[in-house]
């Protein structure tokens, strides 16, 4: 039996009251199998109308935990699993490009050539019941949800085109509800749906990296970054894991893609031994939480407070985050020499020099070192004035990140008692 190794397949069909085999909720005809064991998947052909009927019968679903997801600036209690029977997801809550789906719908209705194959379905092993009828090459689905690990927009476009045609067939003479589509049906766990999404959407053409890194279990630095979030009091619930930008509506302090990049300072390459991930995550989380006690901007803030912090301070900027990350190897070395407790005590004293109450002077300016208005940052190429000469913008380039790291290392590690910013800058420029 082709499907014998997949949990959810029955050894015999379900029967009607008359004792005849039941077809179930949905039947996939002329099925072909590819692969072996748990890697097997089925392919078959459906019409547009059959796809629409499967959606209308609440068979087809998306799980936003393994799709593009819920927007980070909305209520995270929003439903994760959405039925295609409900139409487009609300784009104020979910990351969904309605204009993209509408464009495909219009092309379908015009009869334009569209490359929409294959569509992708998934039945999660152990969460469905089905029967493989070998004699008829038919797959009978009795229960469970078919999830879409990919091709969500295409499915929505097909369903919308069918609905429009039903409402007024004469308006769309070039559309046929019998138009055929190839479907690939997989049998993946929820975790592997995320890996599928990563492979299909991140490797060929980058989508939001934070979301792709959040889904995959195959990228070591992503696994390390997510473990850091779990261990860090300041980062838990404070990381945008959906998009790669932090807007005025985002209270989160950092994106997952930025946090992942920061982990490279602790990892020579991009591969991390599984046995090392937990220890490295503890080091990074402890260091970050120590920094957050000095600069509360690194911890959780409300939307208003976060916006105010971004406008006035470098604290919490991606550039400073990379600067702090450059200190993590030194912190890790000190843990090896002194143990965790003493290393934390030492670094708490050193990092205290970044506190908002510490007074620094540079040229004619005096105040909080991390104040954007500190002319030091313009000299170092980390901040630049806007076109109006007043609005200050943090530069988030590789060069700016590198300078931030070298500056902090020179200030806190090489000369922990020195407050002379001019001397530090001259040192950096000589180097």
C-alpha positions as CSV (number, residue, x, y, z in Angstrom):
1,X,0.0,0.0,0.0
2,X,1.5,3.3,-1.1
3,X,0.4,5.3,1.9
4,X,1.0,2.7,4.6
5,X,3.7,4.7,6.4
6,X,1.7,7.9,6.7
7,X,-0.3,8.3,9.9
8,X,-3.9,9.0,9.2
9,X,-4.5,6.5,6.4
10,X,-7.1,3.8,7.1
11,X,-6.6,0.2,6.2
12,X,-10.2,0.0,4.9
13,X,-12.7,2.5,3.6
14,X,-15.5,3.9,5.8
15,X,-18.9,2.5,5.0
16,X,-22.3,3.8,4.4
17,X,-25.4,2.5,6.3
18,X,-25.9,0.2,3.3
19,X,-22.4,-1.2,3.7
20,X,-20.9,0.5,0.6
21,X,-17.6,2.4,0.6
22,X,-18.0,6.1,1.4
23,X,-16.4,8.7,-0.7
24,X,-15.8,11.0,2.3
25,X,-15.6,14.8,2.3
26,X,-13.4,15.1,-0.8
27,X,-12.1,12.7,-3.4
28,X,-8.8,13.2,-5.3
29,X,-9.0,11.2,-8.6
30,X,-6.2,9.8,-10.8
31,X,-3.6,10.2,-8.1
32,X,0.0,9.6,-8.7
33,X,2.6,9.0,-5.9
34,X,6.2,10.2,-5.9
35,X,8.9,9.4,-3.4
36,X,9.3,6.8,-0.6
37,X,8.3,6.5,3.0
38,X,7.5,9.8,4.8
39,X,8.8,11.8,1.8
40,X,5.9,10.5,-0.4
41,X,3.6,13.1,-1.9
42,X,0.6,12.8,-4.2
43,X,-0.2,14.7,-7.4
44,X,-3.5,15.0,-9.1
45,X,-5.6,17.4,-11.2
46,X,-8.5,19.5,-10.1
47,X,-10.7,22.0,-11.8
48,X,-11.1,25.6,-10.6
49,X,-14.7,24.7,-9.5
50,X,-13.5,21.7,-7.5
51,X,-10.9,23.9,-5.7
52,X,-13.6,26.4,-4.9
53,X,-15.9,23.7,-3.6
54,X,-13.2,22.3,-1.4
55,X,-12.7,25.8,0.1
56,X,-16.4,26.4,0.5
57,X,-16.7,23.1,2.4
58,X,-14.1,24.4,4.9
59,X,-11.6,21.8,3.8
60,X,-8.8,24.3,2.9
61,X,-7.1,26.3,5.6
62,X,-4.0,28.4,6.2
63,X,-2.1,28.4,9.5
64,X,-0.6,31.9,10.0
65,X,2.1,30.5,12.3
66,X,3.6,29.0,9.2
67,X,2.5,31.6,6.6
68,X,3.4,35.3,6.4
69,X,1.6,35.7,9.7
70,X,-0.1,38.3,11.9
71,X,1.2,41.8,11.7
72,X,3.4,42.6,14.8
73,X,1.5,45.8,15.6
74,X,-1.9,44.2,16.1
75,X,-3.5,41.9,18.7
76,X,-1.5,38.7,18.7
77,X,-4.6,36.9,20.0
78,X,-6.0,37.0,16.5
79,X,-7.0,33.6,15.0
80,X,-4.0,31.6,13.7
81,X,-6.0,29.2,11.5
82,X,-8.1,30.7,8.7
83,X,-10.6,28.9,6.5
84,X,-10.5,29.8,2.8
85,X,-14.3,29.8,3.0
86,X,-14.0,33.2,4.7
87,X,-12.3,34.8,1.7
88,X,-9.3,37.1,1.9
89,X,-7.7,37.5,5.4
90,X,-8.1,41.0,6.9
91,X,-5.0,42.8,5.7
92,X,-5.1,45.1,8.7
93,X,-4.4,42.0,10.9
94,X,-2.6,39.6,8.6
95,X,0.2,39.9,6.1
96,X,-1.7,39.3,2.9
97,X,-1.4,41.2,-0.4
98,X,-5.0,41.5,-1.6
99,X,-3.9,43.4,-4.8
100,X,-1.7,40.5,-5.8
101,X,-4.6,38.0,-5.4
102,X,-6.9,40.4,-7.2
103,X,-4.5,40.8,-10.1
104,X,-4.4,37.0,-10.5
105,X,-8.3,36.9,-10.3
106,X,-8.6,39.4,-13.1
107,X,-6.2,37.6,-15.3
108,X,-8.0,34.3,-14.7
109,X,-11.3,35.9,-15.6
110,X,-9.8,37.4,-18.8
111,X,-8.5,34.0,-19.8
112,X,-4.8,35.2,-19.7
113,X,-2.0,32.7,-19.5
114,X,-1.0,32.3,-15.9
115,X,1.6,30.0,-14.4
116,X,-0.2,29.0,-11.2
117,X,0.8,25.3,-11.1
118,X,1.4,23.5,-8.9
119,X,-0.9,24.4,-6.1
120,X,0.2,23.0,-2.7
121,X,-1.9,21.1,-0.1
122,X,-0.8,19.4,3.1
123,X,-2.4,16.9,5.4
124,X,-0.7,16.8,8.8
125,X,0.1,13.2,9.8
126,X,-2.1,12.0,12.7
127,X,-4.6,14.9,12.2
128,X,-6.7,13.5,9.4
129,X,-8.4,10.3,8.2
130,X,-8.2,9.2,4.6
131,X,-8.3,6.0,2.5
132,X,-6.2,5.2,-0.5
133,X,-8.3,3.2,-3.0
134,X,-5.5,1.6,-5.0
135,X,-7.9,0.0,-7.5
136,X,-9.3,3.3,-8.6
137,X,-6.2,5.5,-7.9
138,X,-8.4,7.6,-5.7
139,X,-7.7,9.3,-2.4
140,X,-10.7,9.7,-0.1
141,X,-10.4,12.4,2.6
142,X,-12.8,11.7,5.5
143,X,-11.7,14.3,8.1
144,X,-9.1,16.8,9.0
145,X,-7.9,20.1,7.5
146,X,-6.0,20.5,4.3
147,X,-3.4,23.3,5.0
148,X,-1.7,25.5,2.4
149,X,2.0,25.8,3.2
150,X,2.3,27.7,-0.1
151,X,0.1,29.1,-2.9
152,X,-2.4,30.9,-0.6
153,X,-2.8,33.9,-2.9
154,X,-3.3,31.6,-5.9
155,X,-6.0,29.6,-4.1
156,X,-7.8,32.8,-3.1
157,X,-7.6,34.1,-6.7
158,X,-9.1,30.9,-8.1
159,X,-11.9,30.9,-5.6
160,X,-12.8,34.5,-6.2
161,X,-12.8,34.0,-10.0
162,X,-15.2,31.1,-9.6
163,X,-17.5,33.2,-7.4
164,X,-17.5,36.1,-9.9
165,X,-18.3,33.7,-12.8
166,X,-21.2,32.2,-10.9
167,X,-22.6,35.6,-10.3
168,X,-22.5,36.6,-14.0
169,X,-21.1,34.0,-16.4
170,X,-21.9,36.1,-19.4
171,X,-19.5,38.8,-18.2
172,X,-16.5,36.4,-18.3
173,X,-16.8,34.5,-21.6
174,X,-13.1,33.6,-21.5
175,X,-13.1,32.0,-18.1
176,X,-14.1,28.3,-17.5
177,X,-14.7,26.8,-14.1
178,X,-13.4,23.6,-15.7
179,X,-9.9,25.1,-16.0
180,X,-7.5,22.5,-14.6
181,X,-4.8,22.9,-12.0
182,X,-2.2,20.5,-10.8
183,X,-2.1,19.9,-7.1
184,X,0.8,18.5,-5.0
185,X,-0.5,17.0,-1.7
186,X,2.1,16.6,1.0
187,X,2.1,14.9,4.4
188,X,4.1,17.3,6.6
189,X,4.1,18.2,10.2
190,X,3.4,21.8,11.2
191,X,7.1,22.3,11.7
192,X,8.0,21.0,8.2
193,X,5.3,23.3,6.7
194,X,7.4,26.1,8.0
195,X,10.5,24.6,6.5
196,X,8.6,24.2,3.2
197,X,7.6,27.9,3.3
198,X,11.3,28.8,4.0
199,X,12.5,26.8,1.0
200,X,9.9,28.1,-1.4
201,X,9.8,31.8,-0.3
202,X,13.2,32.6,1.2
203,X,15.7,30.7,-1.0
204,X,14.4,31.6,-4.5
205,X,13.2,35.2,-3.8
206,X,13.5,36.8,-0.4
207,X,10.3,37.4,1.5
208,X,10.4,39.1,4.9
209,X,13.5,37.4,6.3
210,X,12.3,37.7,9.9
211,X,9.3,35.5,9.1
212,X,11.3,33.0,7.0
213,X,13.9,32.7,9.8
214,X,11.1,32.3,12.3
215,X,9.6,29.4,10.4
216,X,12.7,27.4,9.5
217,X,14.3,24.8,11.8
218,X,17.1,24.3,9.2
219,X,19.1,27.5,9.8
220,X,21.4,27.3,12.9
221,X,21.7,31.1,13.5
222,X,17.9,31.4,13.4
223,X,17.6,28.6,15.9
224,X,20.1,30.3,18.1
225,X,18.4,33.7,17.9
226,X,15.0,32.1,18.7
227,X,16.6,30.4,21.7
228,X,18.0,33.7,22.9
229,X,14.5,35.2,22.8
230,X,13.2,32.3,24.9
231,X,15.9,32.9,27.5
232,X,15.9,36.7,27.6
233,X,13.5,38.5,29.8
234,X,14.0,41.8,27.8
235,X,13.5,40.2,24.4
236,X,10.6,37.9,25.1
237,X,7.6,39.3,23.2
238,X,9.9,42.2,22.1
239,X,11.0,40.9,18.7
240,X,9.3,41.5,15.3
241,X,9.3,38.0,13.9
242,X,7.1,38.8,10.9
243,X,8.6,41.7,8.9
244,X,12.1,43.2,8.5
245,X,11.1,46.8,9.3
246,X,10.2,48.5,12.5
247,X,7.7,51.2,11.9
248,X,6.1,53.8,14.2
249,X,3.4,51.2,15.0
250,X,5.9,48.6,16.1
251,X,6.6,48.5,19.8
252,X,9.2,45.8,19.4
253,X,12.8,46.8,19.8
254,X,14.4,44.5,17.1
255,X,13.6,42.3,14.2
256,X,14.4,38.6,14.2
257,X,16.6,39.0,11.1
258,X,18.7,41.7,12.9
259,X,19.0,39.5,16.0
260,X,20.1,36.6,13.8
261,X,22.9,38.7,12.3
262,X,24.0,39.7,15.8
263,X,24.6,36.1,16.6
264,X,27.4,35.9,14.1
265,X,29.7,37.6,16.6
266,X,29.5,34.5,18.7
267,X,29.6,32.0,15.9
268,X,32.7,31.9,13.6
269,X,30.7,30.5,10.7
270,X,26.9,30.0,10.2
271,X,26.9,26.5,11.5
272,X,26.4,25.8,15.2
273,X,26.8,22.5,16.8
274,X,23.5,21.4,18.4
275,X,25.2,20.9,21.7
276,X,26.4,24.5,21.8
277,X,23.2,26.3,21.0
278,X,21.8,26.3,24.5
279,X,25.0,27.6,26.0
280,X,25.6,30.3,23.4
281,X,21.9,31.4,23.8
282,X,22.4,31.7,27.6
283,X,25.5,33.9,27.0
284,X,23.7,36.2,24.5
285,X,20.5,36.4,26.5
286,X,22.4,37.2,29.8
287,X,24.5,39.9,28.0
288,X,21.4,41.5,26.4
289,X,19.5,41.5,29.7
290,X,22.5,43.1,31.4
291,X,22.5,45.8,28.7
292,X,18.7,46.3,29.1
293,X,19.0,47.0,32.8
294,X,21.3,49.9,32.0
295,X,19.2,51.1,29.0
296,X,15.5,50.4,29.5
297,X,14.9,51.2,25.8
298,X,16.3,47.8,25.1
299,X,13.4,46.2,27.0
300,X,9.7,46.3,26.4
301,X,8.0,49.6,25.8
302,X,4.6,50.8,24.6
303,X,4.1,52.2,21.1
304,X,4.3,55.8,22.3
305,X,7.4,55.3,24.4
306,X,9.1,53.3,21.7
307,X,8.4,56.0,19.1
308,X,9.8,58.7,21.5
309,X,12.9,56.6,22.2
310,X,13.6,56.1,18.5
311,X,13.3,59.8,17.8
312,X,15.8,60.9,20.4
313,X,18.2,58.0,21.1
314,X,20.6,55.6,19.5
315,X,19.6,53.0,22.2
316,X,17.6,50.3,20.5
317,X,18.7,51.2,17.0
318,X,19.9,48.3,14.8
319,X,23.3,50.0,14.5
320,X,23.8,50.2,18.2
321,X,22.5,46.6,18.6
322,X,25.3,45.5,16.3
323,X,27.7,47.6,18.3
324,X,26.7,45.8,21.5
325,X,26.9,42.5,19.7
326,X,30.5,43.2,19.0
327,X,31.1,43.1,22.8
328,X,29.6,39.6,23.3
329,X,32.8,37.6,22.5
330,X,34.6,39.6,25.3
331,X,31.7,38.9,27.7
332,X,31.9,35.2,26.7
333,X,35.7,35.1,27.3
334,X,35.2,36.6,30.8
335,X,32.6,34.0,31.6
336,X,35.2,31.4,30.8
337,X,37.8,33.1,33.0
338,X,35.7,34.2,35.9
339,X,32.4,32.3,35.8
340,X,29.0,33.7,34.9
341,X,28.3,35.6,38.2
342,X,31.6,37.6,38.3
343,X,31.5,38.3,34.6
344,X,28.0,39.7,34.9
345,X,29.1,41.9,37.9
346,X,32.1,43.2,36.0
347,X,30.1,44.0,32.8
348,X,27.3,45.6,34.8
349,X,29.8,48.1,36.1
350,X,31.3,48.7,32.6
351,X,27.9,49.0,30.8
352,X,26.7,51.4,33.5
353,X,28.8,54.0,31.6
354,X,26.1,53.9,28.9
355,X,23.4,54.8,31.3
356,X,21.2,57.8,30.5
357,X,22.3,59.5,33.7
358,X,26.0,59.4,32.8
359,X,27.2,62.8,31.6
360,X,29.5,63.1,28.6
361,X,30.9,66.2,26.9
362,X,31.9,66.5,23.2
363,X,32.8,69.8,21.6
364,X,30.0,72.1,22.7
365,X,27.5,69.4,23.6
366,X,26.9,67.7,27.0
367,X,24.5,64.9,28.0
368,X,23.5,61.3,27.5
369,X,26.2,59.5,25.4
370,X,23.5,57.8,23.3
371,X,21.6,61.0,22.5
372,X,21.2,61.3,18.8
373,X,22.1,65.0,19.1
374,X,25.6,64.1,20.3
375,X,27.8,65.4,17.5
376,X,30.2,62.5,18.1
377,X,27.8,60.2,16.1
378,X,27.9,62.5,13.1
379,X,31.7,62.5,13.2
380,X,31.8,58.7,13.4
381,X,29.4,58.4,10.5
382,X,26.7,56.7,12.5
383,X,24.2,59.6,12.4
384,X,23.5,62.1,9.6
385,X,21.3,65.3,9.5
386,X,18.3,65.2,7.3
387,X,17.7,67.4,4.3
388,X,16.2,70.1,6.6
389,X,19.4,70.1,8.7
390,X,17.5,69.2,11.9
391,X,16.1,65.7,11.7
392,X,18.7,63.1,12.6
393,X,18.8,59.7,11.0
394,X,20.7,56.7,12.2
395,X,22.8,55.1,9.4
396,X,22.3,51.3,9.4
397,X,25.1,50.1,7.1
398,X,27.9,47.6,7.6
399,X,30.4,50.4,8.0
400,X,28.3,52.2,10.6
401,X,27.7,49.0,12.6
402,X,31.5,48.2,12.5
403,X,32.4,51.7,13.8
404,X,29.7,51.4,16.6
405,X,31.3,48.1,17.7
406,X,34.8,49.4,17.6
407,X,33.8,52.6,19.5
408,X,32.0,50.6,22.3
409,X,34.8,48.2,22.6
410,X,37.4,51.0,22.9
411,X,35.2,52.8,25.4
412,X,34.2,49.9,27.6
413,X,36.9,47.3,27.2
414,X,40.2,49.0,26.4
415,X,39.8,51.9,28.7
416,X,36.9,51.3,31.2
417,X,37.7,54.4,33.3
418,X,38.0,56.9,30.5
419,X,35.3,59.5,29.7
420,X,37.4,61.5,27.2
421,X,35.4,61.0,24.0
422,X,37.9,63.0,21.9
423,X,40.7,60.6,22.9
424,X,38.5,57.6,22.0
425,X,37.7,59.1,18.6
426,X,41.3,59.9,17.8
427,X,42.3,56.4,18.8
428,X,39.7,55.0,16.4
429,X,40.8,57.3,13.5
430,X,44.4,56.3,14.0
431,X,43.5,52.7,13.9
